[in-house]
């Protein structure tokens, strides 16, 4: 069986691709599948896409992507399935999906891990907001052979248009990647950590006053932010680390506690608890907002803490920062949760079933 992957970003560059299907490519080969990966964006365009300016280069990169997609249509008949992650093209109506499903009669597996039917364009690329054509998600869901959705909220949305919509969670490879566990007994400065892209830095605003209060009381800790852009916040404890794929796991293992605050809005409900999954897989207790999939993954007091108010963020942080035994207990329970429910190894049969 042959599978064509139509994906937005260069291979190995975007978390949504790495943790939703790229880490299953070995399993596909083992089970006799053949596949071809076809990114829309070139590495050069991806590098500048979320940087201010570069309008001409971005435009040329998008045009090149459309040209590659057009030429690829002539090869689509040689595949049994076409796996579309998020969209075949980042702007405009779903022309390629329509041709593949309606003209070429190919089975589309449509995969998404965000509420991408909502407008959520970054400030850097706000000009593109009007041409992203978010409403195309409904049509692609309807035309798809199966919809692969990151959580129950997304699957419920997709089922409005197609009953063949299943939950395929974002997962962690606990054997080859997140294969170490944080030893909470090791002495040293305590580190409260957060990781994410520039677009989600805004969610930290709700915890900054809590961290500032703990600082003012003289509690010793470092607040480590790993991202592609430095945050703009006034905290004495702040340490910024640029995200790097080669050091990703080692950098995360420096955390004693991991934060995942979210705003309770429609976009956040589509989040697939990815930050929490990463922390937990490494034995790091996660503190999360009670939004979307977070409450499915994190069980308060068992494998993490759910924090809805500033007081709850403060109390939970105090518990964990002052009790290494509690951090170790919570961390090991968190690791077990990932291995049993959200690991690549546990979810492989579910992923492979998308192509049956």
Phi, psi and omega in degrees: 000137183246134183236130174257124178260112173265112188230155183285321196247160175302149184297136177081008187253335187241133181304320183300322178284315183301319188259000177253328179215332184299325182282359174259359184298323177297321179294323177299314179298316180301325182267013171090010179274149169247147184212160175223132180260127184233090177289147175282315184268142172281160176304322181295318179290320179301323183298327184255355191304318184256019175260146178298150178078207180058032187302314182295317180295320178296315180299315180296321179296321178293317179297320177298321178297318178296321179297317178297320179296317181298314180295328182292335181302330181288342179261347183304321180301342181276359182250153178272323179229150171238114180268114181254115177266112179071304180186152179285331178218143188285344179225159176085173181291167185279060184296313184294319179296321180295316179298316182296316184279317190265324181268310182274350174059040179261152180278119179263130166257113186260119187243130174209150185230020175216165176280067190285358173281351177264147177287125180211050183281140180292158178301324182299322184243036184295338178297329182281351186303320184287345183244009179288334175062056183300334182293350180293340181303318180302313182294316181296320175303318183291323183278343188291150171290316174214147173254126180256108190245140187291336177206178185294324179299315179292321180294321178298322177295313183296327182292344174298334186246341185201117180294341180276064181233123186235156175276119175237093189293153168295132189233167183241135176275100184276359181258314186255345183235288178276066189251018176234158181236133181296126174273105185284352181275347181292130183284164181139175181295133180289140183237119169266128187235159174212142175225146180167176180272171182303329184290341181251002177301331183299334182291342180287345183305325184286340181258348180301315178299325179293314179296322179297321179295316179296323176300313184297333179278355178089010177290126184276118176197165174244135174257105187259122180248123177250117184202177177271353176218144178290144179281155176255089180210148183261094176222130179294332184275355187291130172229123180260133174238121175298137179292133176222130183301320185292333182247012186306309184290316179300321180293318179294325180294348174285346180284144166264328181220141179243138182253143172219073174284146176219155169273146181274080178228177185296324180293316182294331178299335179277354180294146187253028175059029188298315179302314180299319179299319179296312179302310187297323180298334181263011179075026181254121179301135181253135172251121189229157171283150180280062184232135174059225187288348181306318184284343174283323185277315187263125176254113187306129178079353180254301179235015180164194179223142177253125188237116183257339184230163176304322179298320180291323174298316182294313181297316181296318178296319179298316178307309188284324182288335184257001184221096181293329178295321177294318178300318180295315181297311180296318182297317180292322177294323178295315178302317180297322178300316181294314181300320185280328191235332189231029177260158175303317183298320180286330187262355184305313178302322179295318179296313182297331182292346176297336186252027177240000000 
